[in-house]
Amino acid sequence: MTQHRRYSGIKVGALAVPTIAALVLTGCSAPASSSSPAGGAQEFSLSFATSNTIESPFQVLAEKYMASNPNVKITFNPQPNDSYDQTLRTQLQAGNASDVVVTSPGSGTGRSILPLVQAGFLEALDESAKELVPEGSEALFGTDGKVYGQAPEITVVGLVANETAATAAGGSGFPSDFAALEDQCKSLASSGKSFIALAGSAAPNTGLMAMSLAASRVYAGDPKWNEKRAAKETTFAGSDGWKASLEAVTALNDAGCFQKGAAGAGFDAITKGLASGNSVAGFIPGPSWKQLKTAAAGSEFNVRALPAEASSEGFVYASANYAFSINAASKNKDAAKAFLDWAAEPEQTKAFAEIDGALPVTGLDSYDFNGGAYKNVGDLIKDGKYGPLPNSQWPNSAVYDALATGVQGLITGQKTADQVLQAMDTAWGQ
Amino acid sequence: MTATMQPKSEAAKAPLRGRRAPGEGETPRPRSTGLQLGHWWWALPGIVLVIAIHYVATGIGGFFAFTNWTGIGSFKIVGWQNFEAIFKDPTKLGALTNTLFLAFGSVLLGNVGGLIIALGLNRMLKTRYILRTLFFMPVVLSPLATAYVWKYIFDFDGPINVFLTSIGAGDLAKPWLADPQWAVWTVLVVLVWGSTGFAMVIFMAGLAGVPVEVEEAAAIDGANLWQRFLNVTLPAIRPAIAIATTLGIVQGLRVFDPIMALTNGGPAGATETLATQVYKQAFALGNFGGGAALALVLAAIILFFAVIQQRLTRSNPED
């Protein structure tokens, strides 16, 4: 019996040791939240989304900060882009998120600032962050006059075009209006190429296409349309502009604007299509021109607005789509704020935009668009014909999901424009 | 038959479970108290862990089905509102239809295929061990990894369409996984491919217990191959069929990763299932309450079909 008990004790010990070790190790694996050690050294952590092997501009900027401040150590926590929202929310809820996190202005995505502020997860930022909020976007960065995100750059969203492929395709140059675009689509389709490379199975891409079509059909004439929708003065289903936008998706499909098999294609189809010149343009964020240039050094890539019904109705989305925010539960707020203050300096905002291939968040009025990738949207921006991405002002991510999924259904013939718009209205009320 | 098959040791212990044996108490055995009490507390840590990790967590998840929690911040109790929304939403009802179609389709085809393969590889064939391994391989491989291979195969520029074009049937080439009519069938093909090997192994275990003598006797009595299968083999492997179909239905009803990798529920929800909807609602769209409600519905459906299926395939009606 004594021997039996001894064996039991050994067994219990054998089970307890690895269990306790596992628990201890699990506890140790949580992100470091070190306070400032002696000697003035500072530490904090930074979370950002990454979707390719190219070094993130957030990481490059942070490394530059460490190089100029040797007493600072930044721990990087890159997360896959497709699961970033979920990871960020879970970590914030659990209290173990990074000290500095990359968020998005508005309320339309899982990483959006406003719902995170409502849940009490973000720290209010100071004047230097306030000064970087793009004009007209104040409501997307916080509430009650406080700002919870610091814009690092202005991202233009429209078409990224392979100008070399467009020239090789012949015709009369890049189409100036929608009718010319349809003609060029037909011409390219007959030669086995496509004007647009579409990732039809990727909701972010189909949604971006529909929003780009709505730029000239909805927001050019009524930049405050989202506010009216929020006030229930209009609906998606009752909007002629939105209906025309979704009908334009079908028109593009019928004109053969998309590559063969577009409905089932992923993002790789865009990269391959644009880099090889088999497609002329894709609905991707402006900074992607720089990454495409890396893949196809012999081609010239520019950012353009999608041709409107009439060339005078041009409108493009240009806004701060990302922001630095500080975790309200951070124990290293001073170090995090010092980093954000440094990142707000004109020299750093300019550097960040150059690293990412975007436009600087400050000094846009005096920005020289000539000769750069943004030369074709320069006039629109200088004339004030631009606005934030619509979904940043939508109340939840379900609205964008209804749009993106619906566009997929339009391409495959499963849905009509009216059905998609009604689904968006339903999602708005969730 | 059952009584004669009962092991001696078990038969000896039988009185302990039921009626008191005559004379018990007069000569108490020192070990019987220990066995009766059985050091039951040995299992306590395990029981506590199972209750805490499994049932309490599930219960809390179930509670959120009655709230409007978004995954962050505070929440309100909304009663049955999330369940009402499920049954009013055509997308969710489409997901329910797809779930049942894929579960029963994969069980039916996977088990029929598995049984045919098991019968073919049961005896005689010299290469049966290699073939068994090959057929079982899909079960061992990661469903996510193999789904990506299948995604490439069914891609518009993939091998199937290349083959069709090469034989002059280019008109049949299509984006299989993005075609509203074909997508769900394409997913079914992948699920059947993955489940056939599992069913095969269970049926092979069942076939190993079928006495050769009985089959030979039936053959001598003039029964042909089909009659021998129908009247001898099939009744003998009924327990194996029960296990294979039950596990197949449970697995089929909660299928998730192959669909996420193949179609992500598309095109436009054509291959959406309850499991993919649970994930999307709870984690992608921040509707944690709705996702939890869907998960409860899914659990209830799994339970319902598992019980029904068990009752239909039980060997002994008194079980």
Interface residues (C-beta under 8 A of the other chain):
Chain A: D85 Q86 R89 T90 L92 Q93 G110 P115 L116 Q118 A119 G120 F121 G200 S201 A203 K260 G261 A262 A263 G264 A265 N396 S397 A398 D401 T405 G406 Q408 G409 I411 T412 G413 Q414 K415 Q430
Chain B: T70 G71 I72 G73 S74 D155 F156 D157 K174 P175 W176 L177 A178 D179 P180 T263 N264 G266 P267 A268 G269 A270 K280 F283 A284 L285 G286 N287
